[in-house]
Amino acid sequence: MENEKTPIVDIKIGIDQAPAVEFSSSFAAGGTKNIVVQGLGNDLLELSLNTSPNGEIPQDIFDQMISTFKLIGDKEMSGGVPDMFRTSIFSVIAQGYFEKKEIKLVGIDDGNGNTPIDQLPYFDIAKFREDHFKESIKEGVDEGNSVNLIENGVYKFNLGYLDKGKISCDDYVDNAPCVDDKTETAIMNSSPSNPVWLQFFFGIHDNSAGSLAYKIKVVDN
């Protein structure tokens, strides 16, 4: 029996939904299931399962490993904070509410010698589930990054920009809308008395807006 290979399929794996590809090979005595994911750099990491009857790892254990997979970079390994500036793959969850703020676009001239003002969407965070998200925002603000804000002790995470009244941001991983309709509605309906839980996904990229999440999803209670 000749070896047979399945088509390569794009998938997402692990806690942070890291982009990967999956393919399988089969032969007379069994086969292999292969998953390749990009590491924290240009390296590729391959995860393989021997699907023969004498395979070392049972299928259910392998599936559990894939579902809980997480890339850990040098910064996290040394006890540092995973950051939002293109060097870490992670996701975080926070509770808060929507705020639309008028922000001066410093460094931009409207042609008449004036600094233009734009309205940007922010998520005022009331509760952090992961402390390192809070630390990462503060680290950026302390270093002079003006994308996110801390005002009167309130951490304000920039959701992107407003496009015809709808929240939009750059999905530098999937090239797809970063906010779906369900999440958009939940964000817009939120308030200090009606906060919402959101999950923010970050990844490695060369986007200039390095501190923005590439995907935002509402978390069902």
C-alpha positions in Angstrom: 0.0 0.0 0.0 1.4 3.4 -1.0 1.6 6.3 1.4 -1.4 8.6 1.2 -1.4 12.2 2.3 -4.3 14.4 3.1 -4.5 18.0 1.9 -2.9 20.7 4.1 -5.5 22.5 6.1 -5.2 25.9 7.9 -6.2 25.5 11.6 -5.9 27.4 14.9 -4.5 25.6 18.0 -4.1 26.2 21.7 -5.3 28.6 24.2 -4.3 31.6 22.1 -5.5 30.2 18.8 -2.1 30.2 17.2 -2.3 29.8 13.4 -1.0 26.4 12.1 -1.4 23.9 9.3 -2.4 20.3 9.7 -1.9 17.3 7.4 -1.9 13.5 7.8 -0.1 10.5 6.2 -1.4 7.0 6.1 0.3 3.7 5.3 -0.2 0.0 5.8 0.8 -0.1 9.5 -0.8 3.1 10.6 0.0 6.7 9.9 0.9 10.1 11.3 -1.0 13.3 12.1 1.2 16.4 11.7 0.6 20.0 12.9 3.1 22.8 12.0 3.0 26.1 13.9 5.2 29.2 13.6 7.4 29.7 16.6 8.4 33.0 18.2 10.5 34.0 15.2 10.9 32.4 11.8 11.3 28.9 13.2 8.6 26.3 12.5 7.5 23.8 15.2 6.1 20.4 14.2 3.8 18.4 16.4 3.3 14.8 15.3 1.2 11.9 16.4 1.9 8.3 15.4 -1.6 7.0 14.7 -0.5 3.3 14.4 -1.9 0.9 17.1 1.5 1.1 18.8 1.6 4.9 18.9 3.3 6.3 21.9 0.6 8.9 22.7 -3.2 8.1 22.7 -5.3 10.3 20.4 -7.3 11.9 23.3 -4.1 12.9 25.1 -2.7 14.4 21.9 -5.9 16.4 21.3 -5.7 17.7 24.9 -2.1 18.8 24.3 -3.1 20.6 21.2 -6.1 22.3 22.8 -3.9 23.6 25.7 -0.9 24.4 23.6 0.8 27.8 24.3 3.9 29.4 22.8 6.2 30.8 25.5 8.8 33.3 24.5 12.1 34.3 26.1 10.5 37.2 27.8 7.9 35.0 29.6 10.5 32.3 30.3 12.6 34.8 32.2 9.7 36.0 34.2 9.0 39.1 32.0 5.7 40.4 30.8 4.3 39.1 27.4 3.9 42.3 25.5 1.6 43.6 22.8 4.4 44.9 20.6 4.7 42.2 18.0 6.8 39.8 20.0 4.4 37.5 21.8 1.5 35.2 21.0 -1.1 35.3 23.7 -4.7 36.1 24.6 -6.2 37.7 27.6 -9.7 38.3 29.0 -10.9 41.5 30.7 -14.2 43.1 31.8 -15.1 46.6 31.0 -17.2 49.0 28.9 -17.1 51.1 25.7 -16.0 54.7 25.5 -15.6 56.9 22.5 -12.9 59.5 23.0 -11.7 62.5 20.9 -8.0 62.2 20.4 -5.6 64.7 18.8 -3.6 62.9 16.1 -0.2 64.2 17.2 2.4 64.5 14.4 -0.3 64.9 11.7 -1.1 68.2 10.0 -4.5 68.8 8.4 -3.0 71.1 5.8 -4.0 74.2 7.6 -1.5 74.0 10.3 -3.9 72.4 12.7 -3.7 69.0 14.5 -6.7 66.9 13.5 -9.0 65.3 16.0 -10.4 61.8 15.6 -12.9 59.8 17.6 -11.5 56.5 18.7 -13.1 53.5 20.4 -11.7 52.5 23.8 -12.4 49.7 26.3 -12.3 51.0 29.8 -11.2 48.0 31.9 -12.9 47.3 35.2 -11.4 43.9 35.8 -8.3 42.1 34.5 -8.3 38.3 34.5 -4.6 38.2 33.8 -2.3 40.6 35.6 0.3 40.6 32.7 -2.3 42.3 30.5 -2.4 45.2 32.9 1.3 45.2 33.2 1.8 45.2 29.5 -0.5 48.3 29.0 1.3 50.1 31.8 4.7 49.2 30.3 3.7 50.7 27.0 2.3 53.9 28.5 5.4 54.3 30.6 7.6 54.0 27.5 5.6 56.7 25.7 3.3 54.6 23.6 0.1 56.7 23.2 -2.2 54.0 21.7 -3.5 52.9 25.1 -4.2 55.2 28.0 -4.3 55.3 31.8 -6.5 58.1 33.1 -7.3 58.5 36.8 -6.3 55.0 37.4 -8.5 53.6 34.6 -6.8 51.5 32.0 -8.2 52.3 28.5 -7.4 49.8 25.8 -7.6 51.1 22.2 -10.0 48.9 20.2 -8.8 50.2 16.8 -10.7 52.9 14.9 -14.3 53.7 13.9 -15.3 53.1 10.3 -18.8 54.5 9.6 -19.6 54.1 13.3 -18.4 50.5 13.5 -15.4 49.3 15.4 -12.6 48.2 13.1 -9.0 47.1 13.6 -6.2 45.3 11.6 -6.5 41.6 11.7 -2.8 40.9 10.8 -3.2 37.1 11.2 -6.4 36.1 9.3 -7.1 39.2 7.1 -10.7 39.0 8.3 -12.9 41.3 10.4 -11.4 41.5 13.8 -14.8 42.1 15.5 -17.9 40.1 14.6 -21.4 41.4 14.8 -22.1 39.7 18.2 -19.0 41.2 19.8 -19.7 44.7 18.2 -23.3 44.7 19.7 -22.0 43.6 23.1 -19.3 46.3 23.1 -21.7 49.1 22.0 -24.3 48.1 24.5 -21.8 48.1 27.4 -21.6 50.7 30.1 -20.2 51.2 33.6 -23.3 49.6 35.0 -23.5 47.0 32.2 -19.9 45.8 31.7 -18.9 43.0 29.2 -16.2 40.4 29.2 -14.0 40.4 26.1 -11.1 38.2 24.9 -8.2 39.9 23.1 -5.9 38.0 20.8 -2.3 39.2 20.1 0.3 37.8 17.7 3.7 38.3 16.1 3.5 40.8 13.2 5.1 43.8 11.5 2.1 46.0 11.8 2.9 49.5 12.9 0.0 49.5 15.3 1.8 46.9 17.3 -0.2 47.2 20.5 -3.6 46.5 19.0 -5.3 43.1 19.2 -5.9 41.3 15.9 -9.0 39.7 17.1 -11.6 40.6 19.8 -14.4 38.3 20.9 -17.1 38.6 23.5 -17.0 36.0 26.2 -20.3 34.4 27.0 -21.2 34.3 30.7 
